[in-house]
C-alpha cells in the first residue's frame, strides 16, 4: 500500500501551472469511491458538502470530531491522496489551528484548505494574523513528517462583487500570497475569481500555484492556458448529486 508520505509527495507534484490538477470534490466514503473509479488522481472534500450531507451547516458548525471521523473513513476507503477542507482551521489562534492540522494528518489527509476569513461573519483576517496561523500549521505538519500541502485560501474575491474585480484586488491577493508563501503555504486558492484575464495576471505573478474554483460548465482548457495549477469544483458535485436524487424521487412518487 502507498504510504501517506508517498501520497503527499505525489499530490504535490500534480500542481503544474498550465496542466492543472482537477479535483471533483467529494463529501463521504461513497462519493470518494465513486469519483476514484473515474480515474481521478486525487480527492478533495468540500466543507459545505460535508456539512449539508451530514445535517449541519457550513461555517465550522460541523463538529470537529465528526469532521475528522468522516475524513478518516474517506481516507480508509481509497488509495488516492485526500486533501481536506478545514475551513478556517477550527480555531482562532495559531496554536489551535496547528492542533487541527495534527488531527487531519492523523486521519490520513495529505493536505488541506485553510481560509483567511472568520467563519462567523466571513470578514477577512489581517494578513499577518493569517500568516501566523499558516506558520504554526506548517511547523506542526513538518513535525509530523511528509509533505503536507497547505492550500492557503483567500476570500478577497468573495468579499467583492464580480464587477469590482480588477487589478487592484489582484494586487491585494498577491500581497497575501507573498505573506502566506513566506509562512509556509504551498498553494493559493482564490474562490470567486472567474475573469480569465485577471486569472492570468494572478498566475503570472503569484509565488504559489493557483487554485481556481469552478462550476459544472467549467472550461478547463481555458484555465490551463492562463497558468492555473489546480481546479476544484467545490460544492457543485454535491448539488448535482442531490438534484439527480430529487429528480429520480420525483418521477417515482408521481407515477
C-alpha positions as CSV (number, residue, x, y, z in Angstrom):
1,X,0.0,0.0,0.0
2,X,1.1,3.5,-0.7
3,X,2.2,5.4,2.4
4,X,0.7,8.7,3.5
5,X,4.1,10.4,2.8
6,X,4.2,8.9,-0.7
7,X,0.7,10.1,-1.4
8,X,1.6,13.6,-0.2
9,X,4.7,13.8,-2.4
10,X,2.7,12.6,-5.4
11,X,-0.1,15.1,-4.7
12,X,2.4,18.0,-4.5
13,X,3.8,17.1,-7.9
14,X,0.4,17.3,-9.5
15,X,0.2,21.1,-9.2
16,X,1.6,22.1,-12.6
17,X,0.7,25.6,-14.0
18,X,-0.8,25.0,-17.4
19,X,-1.6,21.4,-16.7
20,X,-3.9,21.7,-13.7
21,X,-4.9,19.0,-11.2
22,X,-8.7,18.7,-11.4
23,X,-10.5,17.9,-8.2
24,X,-14.2,16.9,-8.4
25,X,-15.0,17.4,-4.7
26,X,-16.4,14.7,-2.5
27,X,-18.1,14.5,0.9
28,X,-18.2,10.9,2.2
29,X,-16.7,7.5,1.6
30,X,-19.3,6.7,-1.0
31,X,-18.7,9.8,-3.1
32,X,-15.0,9.2,-2.7
33,X,-15.2,5.7,-4.2
34,X,-17.4,7.0,-7.0
35,X,-15.0,9.7,-8.0
36,X,-12.0,7.5,-7.6
37,X,-13.4,5.0,-10.1
38,X,-13.4,7.7,-12.8
39,X,-9.6,7.8,-13.0
40,X,-9.2,10.8,-10.7
41,X,-5.7,11.4,-9.5
42,X,-6.6,12.8,-6.1
43,X,-9.6,13.6,-3.9
44,X,-10.7,16.7,-2.1
45,X,-13.5,17.3,0.3
46,X,-15.9,20.3,0.3
47,X,-16.8,21.5,3.7
48,X,-20.1,22.8,2.5
49,X,-21.0,19.4,1.0
50,X,-19.8,17.5,4.1
51,X,-21.9,19.8,6.3
52,X,-25.0,19.6,4.2
53,X,-24.8,15.8,3.7
54,X,-24.5,15.4,7.5
55,X,-27.3,17.6,8.7
56,X,-25.1,20.6,9.6
57,X,-24.4,24.0,8.0
58,X,-21.2,25.3,6.7
59,X,-19.1,27.7,8.7
60,X,-17.5,25.3,11.2
61,X,-20.9,24.2,12.5
62,X,-20.0,20.6,11.8
63,X,-18.4,19.3,15.0
64,X,-14.6,18.8,14.5
65,X,-14.8,15.3,15.9
66,X,-17.4,14.4,13.3
67,X,-15.4,16.0,10.5
68,X,-12.3,14.1,11.4
69,X,-14.1,10.8,11.7
70,X,-15.7,11.5,8.3
71,X,-12.2,12.3,6.9
72,X,-10.7,9.1,8.4
73,X,-13.5,7.0,6.8
74,X,-12.8,8.7,3.4
75,X,-9.0,8.1,3.5
76,X,-9.6,4.5,4.5
77,X,-11.9,4.0,1.6
78,X,-9.4,5.0,-1.1
79,X,-5.8,4.7,-2.1
80,X,-5.8,8.2,-3.6
81,X,-4.4,11.2,-1.9
82,X,-7.1,13.1,0.0
83,X,-6.9,16.8,0.9
84,X,-9.5,18.1,3.4
85,X,-11.3,21.4,3.5
86,X,-10.7,22.6,7.1
87,X,-12.5,26.0,6.6
88,X,-10.7,28.4,8.9
89,X,-8.9,25.7,10.8
90,X,-11.4,25.3,13.7
91,X,-9.6,27.8,15.8
92,X,-8.8,31.5,16.0
93,X,-5.3,31.1,17.5
94,X,-2.3,29.8,15.5
95,X,-1.9,27.1,18.2
96,X,-5.4,25.8,17.8
97,X,-5.1,25.7,14.0
98,X,-1.9,23.7,14.4
99,X,-3.8,21.2,16.6
100,X,-6.4,20.8,13.9
101,X,-3.7,20.1,11.3
102,X,-2.4,17.4,13.5
103,X,-5.8,15.8,13.7
104,X,-6.2,15.9,9.9
105,X,-2.9,14.3,9.4
106,X,-3.7,11.5,11.9
107,X,-6.9,11.0,10.0
108,X,-5.0,10.4,6.8
109,X,-5.1,13.7,5.0
110,X,-2.1,14.8,2.8
111,X,-3.2,18.4,2.5
112,X,-5.8,21.0,3.5
113,X,-7.5,24.2,2.6
114,X,-7.1,26.9,5.2
115,X,-9.1,30.1,4.6
116,X,-8.4,33.7,5.8
117,X,-11.9,34.8,6.8
118,X,-13.7,34.4,10.1
119,X,-16.3,31.6,9.9
120,X,-18.9,33.6,11.9
121,X,-19.2,36.6,9.6
122,X,-16.8,35.9,6.6
123,X,-14.9,39.1,7.2
124,X,-11.2,38.9,6.3
125,X,-8.4,38.4,8.9
126,X,-5.4,40.7,8.9
127,X,-2.7,39.3,6.6
128,X,-0.2,39.0,9.4
129,X,-2.7,37.1,11.6
130,X,-3.4,34.6,8.9
131,X,0.3,34.2,8.1
132,X,0.9,33.4,11.7
133,X,-1.8,30.7,11.6
134,X,-0.2,29.2,8.5
135,X,3.2,29.3,10.0
136,X,2.1,27.3,13.0
137,X,0.2,24.9,10.8
138,X,3.4,24.4,8.7
139,X,5.5,23.8,11.7
140,X,3.1,21.2,13.1
141,X,2.8,19.5,9.6
142,X,6.6,19.3,9.3
143,X,6.9,17.8,12.7
144,X,4.6,15.0,11.6
145,X,6.8,14.4,8.6
146,X,5.8,14.1,5.0
147,X,4.9,16.9,2.5
148,X,1.5,18.1,3.8
149,X,0.1,20.6,1.3
150,X,-1.3,23.8,2.8
151,X,-3.6,25.4,0.3
152,X,-4.0,29.0,1.5
153,X,-7.4,30.3,0.6
154,X,-8.1,34.0,0.4
155,X,-11.7,35.2,0.3
156,X,-10.8,38.6,-1.2
157,X,-12.8,37.8,-4.4
158,X,-15.8,36.6,-2.4
159,X,-15.9,39.8,-0.4
160,X,-16.1,41.9,-3.6
161,X,-18.7,41.6,-6.3
162,X,-17.7,40.4,-9.7
163,X,-17.9,43.9,-11.2
164,X,-15.4,45.1,-8.5
165,X,-12.8,42.5,-9.5
166,X,-9.9,44.3,-11.1
167,X,-6.1,44.7,-10.9
168,X,-6.2,46.4,-7.6
169,X,-7.8,43.3,-6.0
170,X,-5.3,41.1,-7.7
171,X,-2.6,43.3,-6.1
172,X,-4.1,42.7,-2.7
173,X,-4.3,39.0,-3.4
174,X,-0.6,38.9,-4.4
175,X,0.3,40.7,-1.1
176,X,-1.4,38.0,0.8
177,X,0.2,35.3,-1.5
178,X,3.6,36.6,-0.7
179,X,2.9,36.6,3.1
180,X,1.3,33.1,3.0
181,X,4.2,31.7,0.9
182,X,6.7,33.1,3.4
183,X,4.8,31.4,6.2
184,X,4.9,28.0,4.5
185,X,1.8,27.8,2.4
186,X,2.1,25.6,-0.8
187,X,-0.8,26.9,-2.9
188,X,-3.1,29.9,-3.3
189,X,-6.9,29.2,-3.5
190,X,-8.9,32.1,-4.9
191,X,-12.6,31.2,-4.9
192,X,-14.8,33.8,-6.6
193,X,-12.3,34.8,-9.2
194,X,-13.5,33.9,-12.7
195,X,-12.3,36.6,-15.1
196,X,-9.7,34.9,-17.4
197,X,-7.6,38.0,-17.9
198,X,-7.4,38.6,-14.1
199,X,-6.6,34.9,-13.5
200,X,-3.7,35.1,-16.0
201,X,-2.5,38.3,-14.2
202,X,-2.6,36.5,-10.9
203,X,-0.9,33.2,-12.0
204,X,1.9,35.1,-13.8
205,X,2.9,36.9,-10.6
206,X,1.9,34.5,-7.8
207,X,4.7,32.9,-5.8
208,X,2.3,29.9,-5.3
209,X,0.5,27.6,-7.7
210,X,-3.0,29.0,-8.1
211,X,-6.3,27.1,-7.4
212,X,-9.5,28.2,-9.1
213,X,-13.0,27.1,-8.2
214,X,-15.4,26.4,-11.0
215,X,-18.9,25.1,-11.7
216,X,-20.3,22.4,-13.9
217,X,-19.8,24.4,-17.1
218,X,-16.1,24.9,-16.5
219,X,-13.7,25.4,-19.4
220,X,-10.7,23.5,-18.1
221,X,-8.6,24.2,-21.2
222,X,-9.1,28.0,-20.9
223,X,-7.9,28.0,-17.3
224,X,-5.0,25.8,-18.2
225,X,-3.9,28.3,-20.8
226,X,-4.0,31.0,-18.1
227,X,-1.5,29.1,-15.9
228,X,-3.8,27.6,-13.4
229,X,-2.3,24.7,-11.5
230,X,-5.4,23.4,-9.7
231,X,-9.1,23.4,-10.4
232,X,-11.7,22.4,-7.9
233,X,-15.5,22.1,-8.1
234,X,-16.4,22.9,-4.5
235,X,-20.0,22.1,-3.6
236,X,-21.1,21.7,-7.3
237,X,-20.8,17.9,-7.3
238,X,-23.0,17.6,-4.2
239,X,-25.6,19.8,-5.8
240,X,-25.6,17.8,-8.9
241,X,-26.0,14.5,-7.0
242,X,-28.8,15.8,-4.8
243,X,-30.6,17.3,-7.9
244,X,-30.4,13.9,-9.6
245,X,-31.7,12.2,-6.5
246,X,-34.6,14.6,-6.2
247,X,-35.5,14.2,-9.9
248,X,-35.5,10.4,-9.6
249,X,-37.6,10.5,-6.5
250,X,-40.0,12.9,-8.1
251,X,-40.5,10.6,-11.0
252,X,-41.0,7.7,-8.7
253,X,-43.6,9.3,-6.4
254,X,-45.6,10.8,-9.2
255,X,-46.1,7.6,-11.2
